[in-house]
Amino acid sequence: MKLLDFRSDTVTLPSEAMRKAMAEAELGDDVYGDDPTVNRLQDLAAEMTGKEAGLFVPSGTMGNLAALLAHCQRGDEVIVGDQAHTYIFEAGGMAALGGIHPRVVKNLSDGRLDLEEVRAAVRPDDAHFPVTRLLTLENTHNRCGGAILSPSYMKAAGDLAHELGLQLHLDGARIFNASVALGVDVKVLTGPADSVMFCLSKGLAAPVGSVLCGSKDFILRAHRARKQLGGGMRQAGVLAAAGILALTQMVERLDDDHRQARQLAKGLSEVAGIQVESLEPPTNMVYFQLMEGSADAFRERCKKAGLLVGVAGGSRFRMVTHYGIEGNDVKRAIDAIRDALSA
Ligand SMILES: Cc1ncc(COP(=O)(O)O)c(C=O)c1O
């Protein structure tokens, strides 16, 4: 029986069309800028996000770090949410590799940062302090339940950043989930940001890669940072070919993931022993709390019942709907959790 893998949308496998495009991709050495497929992907990504240029990177983590390195000097400070992926899950790369100091502001439960707190976190011009250089936001917000930052919030955050002399970087790993859920052009969400990173390898189902977009000058600096990080790839068009299809064929289908997430949340809300955080998940993530018992034992029982769930710390769990979830998979997952709880 098929293993139901709800740990993340990163587990998606490429479509048949992607595999074919990868096999047939026109290639060159991208370190020389000679890979036509990579160049096409970068141009397409820039056009879709409304930026001047794009840079293909192997991962979202590298895209965020290259962005931070391109925006900041050593000793500069970045304002970042306490629940941000960049702060929690990227191995401290900004500090370890960039000498960049994170200035942490608490995330509200809907993924926003309180903009008055952001204003207050900016350092005065004084030699005792690091220089505040950058504000980072995450949209959709992973640990905040796949929350969407609205166009008006994005605009207010961009206006504030620029008023304060900061740049705004958007970790838009799942920005297309936000634009599809809201029914708005993604540019409405990326417009206020000076740079945006989004992932091809999550709900968009490409096997590898993310794209960082911004102004031409910014991308020149990010390109150097990517090189420093060892992210210059050669015939990367085999990967970019799948990325192009991710952007041209897989965006609209994110709606299915959101519909399945709502179905999952509703079903799980009727299961005794767990508490679903949101009955109306905004995008493709459903978080719940195990009310009692060992989290490890629960996860193992789910696994025995053929279901993989994501662990989000303590008794908190995450299930993500994605391209590989279809048919009655959601119903089977709910049954597996019920079985695991009654075992
Ligand atoms: C919000 C967010 N940003 C960045 C990343 C990093 O992406 P990658 O796993 O490709 O490094 C992730 C990965 O899950 C993410 O959820």
The ligand as a MOL file (V3000), in Angstrom:
LIG
                    3D

  0  0  0     0  0            999 V3000
M  V30 BEGIN CTAB
M  V30 COUNTS 16 16 0 0 0
M  V30 BEGIN ATOM
M  V30 1 C 9.7610 29.2190 4.5490 0
M  V30 2 C 10.9520 28.4580 4.0740 0
M  V30 3 N 12.0350 29.1280 3.6670 0
M  V30 4 C 13.1280 28.5110 3.2130 0
M  V30 5 C 13.1840 27.1360 3.1450 0
M  V30 6 C 14.4510 26.4790 2.6900 0
M  V30 7 O 14.3320 25.7510 1.5380 0
M  V30 8 P 15.3510 24.5380 1.2240 0
M  V30 9 O 14.8610 23.3670 1.9920 0
M  V30 10 O 15.2320 24.3670 -0.2620 0
M  V30 11 O 16.7090 24.9620 1.6410 0
M  V30 12 C 12.0820 26.3840 3.5570 0
M  V30 13 C 12.1280 24.9070 3.5160 0
M  V30 14 O 11.2410 24.2030 3.9470 0
M  V30 15 C 10.9380 27.0630 4.0460 0
M  V30 16 O 9.8570 26.3990 4.5020 0
M  V30 END ATOM
M  V30 BEGIN BOND
M  V30 1 1 1 2
M  V30 2 1 2 3
M  V30 3 2 2 15
M  V30 4 2 3 4
M  V30 5 1 4 5
M  V30 6 1 5 6
M  V30 7 2 5 12
M  V30 8 1 6 7
M  V30 9 1 7 8
M  V30 10 2 8 9
M  V30 11 1 8 10
M  V30 12 1 8 11
M  V30 13 1 12 13
M  V30 14 1 12 15
M  V30 15 2 13 14
M  V30 16 1 15 16
M  V30 END BOND
M  V30 END CTAB
M  END
